[in-house]
């Protein structure tokens, strides 16, 4: 699972808008792990992983098993990249390849 977002920053407030804004691509790898003990712990089922985008960023891509797209959460006033996993066994980890 991974997500990439554009972050727009004003570099120099004294310059015109067309000359003072820089775009930075920020990517993150997501790791989700069930910390249960293999062979003894419980399997987590019906997991939802949500990552809120930082204000001033725009989600340009995301990937990975179970990626469901971007969802707007009105109560959080945020757009979330959402993944759903059916199950994650004890000591099992899922991450970006």
Number of C-alpha atoms within 10 A of each C-alpha: 20 19 19 18 20 19 17 15 13 14 13 12 10 9 11 9 12 8 12 13 15 14 13 12 13 13 15 12 14 15 11 13 14 18 14 15 12 13 10 9 13 15 15 15 12 9 13 13 15 15 14 17 19 14 11 10 17 15 21 12 14 20 18 16 14 15 18 14 13 18 13 12 11 8 6 9 10 15 19 19 22 19 21 15 15 10 13 19 18 18 16 15 12 15 13 14 10
